Amino acid sequence: MTESQVIDVLQVLGWILTVMGQIQVARKRRAGFATWIVANIVLIGLCVRMGLWWSIGMYATNIVVCAWSFRSWGREQGSAMRSLFVNKPFAW
C-alpha cells in the first residue's frame, strides 16, 4: 500500500467512525463515546503521518473531553449504568 493510499484510508476511516459516533450518541447509545475515541485515535494516526502536530493536540483533547463526558454521564446515572455496548437507549 502506498503512502497516499494509507492516508486516504485513515482519512475515510476517521470520517466514518466520527459519523457513526455522532449517530450513536444522538440515539443515546453509550458505545458512541468509544466510537468517538477510536475515531480520534485513527485521526491522530493520520496527523502523525502528515506531520500535523496542532491537529494531534486537538484530537488528543477530544479524547480527554469524550472520556470526561462518559465518566460524568456515568456518575449522573449511578448504579443504573449498563454495560458500554448495550444497544438499548438509556433515558437521559
C-alpha positions in Angstrom: 0.0 0.0 0.0 1.4 3.4 -1.0 1.7 6.3 1.4 -1.1 8.2 -0.3 -3.4 5.1 0.0 -2.7 4.8 3.7 -3.5 8.5 4.2 -6.7 8.1 2.2 -7.8 5.0 4.2 -7.1 6.7 7.5 -9.0 9.8 6.5 -12.1 7.9 5.3 -12.0 5.6 8.3 -11.7 8.5 10.7 -14.7 10.2 8.9 -16.8 7.1 9.0 -16.1 6.5 12.7 -16.9 10.1 13.6 -20.2 9.9 11.8 -21.0 6.6 13.5 -20.1 8.0 16.9 -22.3 11.0 16.3 -25.3 8.8 15.3 -24.8 6.6 18.3 -24.7 9.4 20.8 -27.7 11.1 19.1 -29.6 7.8 19.6 -28.4 7.8 23.2 -26.1 4.8 22.8 -23.1 4.7 25.2 -21.0 3.0 22.6 -20.8 6.3 20.8 -18.2 7.5 23.3 -16.0 4.6 22.5 -16.5 5.1 18.8 -15.5 8.7 19.0 -12.4 7.8 21.0 -11.4 5.2 18.3 -12.1 7.8 15.6 -9.8 10.3 17.3 -7.1 7.7 17.6 -7.4 7.0 13.9 -7.2 10.7 13.1 -4.2 11.1 15.3 -2.5 8.4 13.3 -3.3 10.3 10.1 -2.0 13.5 11.6 1.2 11.8 12.6 1.8 10.6 9.1 1.1 14.1 7.7 3.0 16.0 10.4 0.0 18.0 11.6 1.1 18.5 15.2 -1.5 21.0 16.2 -4.2 18.7 15.0 -2.8 15.9 17.1 -3.2 18.1 20.1 -6.8 18.8 19.1 -7.7 15.2 18.7 -6.0 14.2 22.0 -8.0 16.9 23.7 -11.2 15.5 22.1 -10.3 12.1 23.6 -9.9 13.6 27.1 -13.2 15.5 26.8 -15.0 12.4 25.5 -13.7 10.3 28.4 -14.6 13.1 30.9 -18.2 13.3 29.4 -18.6 9.5 29.6 -17.5 9.5 33.3 -19.7 12.5 34.1 -22.7 10.7 32.5 -21.9 7.6 34.5 -21.8 9.5 37.8 -25.2 11.1 37.0 -26.7 7.7 36.2 -25.2 6.0 39.3 -25.9 2.3 39.6 -28.3 2.5 36.7 -25.4 2.5 34.2 -25.4 -0.5 31.9 -22.6 -2.1 30.0 -21.0 0.1 27.4 -22.1 -1.9 24.4 -25.8 -2.5 25.2 -27.8 -1.2 22.3 -31.0 -0.1 24.2 -31.1 3.6 24.7 -31.0 4.9 28.2 -33.3 7.8 29.2 -31.3 11.0 29.8 
